[in-house]
Amino acid sequence: MAVSRIIIVGGGFSGISLAIRLLQLSEHRIDLRIVEPRAMLGEGVAYACAHPDHRLNGPAAGHSVVLDDPTHLTRWCEANRLLAEDPEAVSKDGAIFIRRRDFARYLRDTLACTEREAVQGSRTTHVRDIATGIERCGDAFCLRTARNDVLTSDMIFIATGNPPTALPAVVAGLRGATVLIDDPFDIARLADIPQHARVLVLGTGLTAMDVVSVLVRQRHGGAIVMMSRRGLRPRPHSTSRGSAGINLDRVNGPLPAYTLVGASAVRPWLRGLRQTIAAAQARGEGWHAAFDELRDVVWKLWPSLPEREKRRFHRMLRGWYDVHRFRIPPQTALLVRSAEESGQLTVKKGRIAVAQRDGSQALVHLAGADLPERFDVIVNATGFDTKAVSPFLRVAIDSGVLSHDPGGVGFRVDANCCALSDTGIAQRFLRVIGPPTAGTFGDPLGSVFIGAHIVRITPDVLECLATKQAMSVTPNV
């Protein structure tokens, strides 16, 4: 029986979702190797969080890894009695916001179940190693690992997920000092913060909210200041739509009428969105439905924008878009609100001009302020460094098999996620999925959007593999 050898670099949501889809739909045997250094698949940056207050920022109804079956995750929760273990997962409106660590377990369980039901002989192997380079091997590619193994393949998928957390240059001089926690997901270091320490959380997005929720849950007694340049905070979910989630029909649905006018500029879209929201509010409705109508089809709209418009969006509107796009789980919002109402938490709009050590504390000079402020601990929660490139991806870029997106966010791919070489050639046997395609698709960051891309490219992937298999068994004439 013909066997297709597939390598997936990355064992987080993107890689596991792809593996599940291929196992479900392939009509011939496939040998999947998932190269992931973590001990457990399904975690990645997003779902490796062990803290019980780190939850999905969207309801379970929008996080099914089987997109054709939107209630799949909800049924898994019921079958595993998850809500009995975690009753706080259910919000007041009945929506379910599960813990991220439980979502990782869901991904692993679904992969194992899918493998058992796949074409006889298909298998998945977790290669616990680090990818270090990609080499051309005939018409396909080979993967080199840190153990100096060379893995041959018929097709390689890069599913490396989100980049590492960015550390602002202004506090980089504090790196290594006890006063700075540069990894906001380092639960052990957060737990070691002295009870009455004055804490500065850099950032006001979802990661910063997670940090504050951890401090509140561990009954931290000191003052907490949360600060970002604009002071923007994630918006709450709609109480009337909270359990709806996102579905594949909406993501593949029609474009809003206002986007068809001035399709190569952001300003008409923004104007149309505002008018749609105003009309909804005049009817007594909220902004969520109107915003979501645009959000769900960004992947179609973004490629039509000239590079100058994309750069303008990142410079002027990205922060505003993100606080509406990435919403805070109700459980986290409750913890943060309790700290704010008690006076323990203060949210500031500001920018650090200078940060320096002063004994065991940090002396922080804010831009425009007359006097510096003292903090016992600074927690960096400024979000991902979209310009960061891992050594593995750097090697791929230097060899010409990957090329940067012109906007500097992720890598160039075509509509089927084929990686574009440095000469602009689409490589059908090397593909990139998930967050590294943000420059091409604009918003491939939520689980349903990653999953929708996987659904769209799977027919081309399977056709490509089938053609390759047919050519390999056709005798020479």
Summary of the structure (lengths in Angstrom):
residues: 477
radius of gyration: 23.2
end to end distance: 22.4
largest distance: 83.8
contacts: 1592
relative contact order: 0.16
helix: 39%
strand: 20%
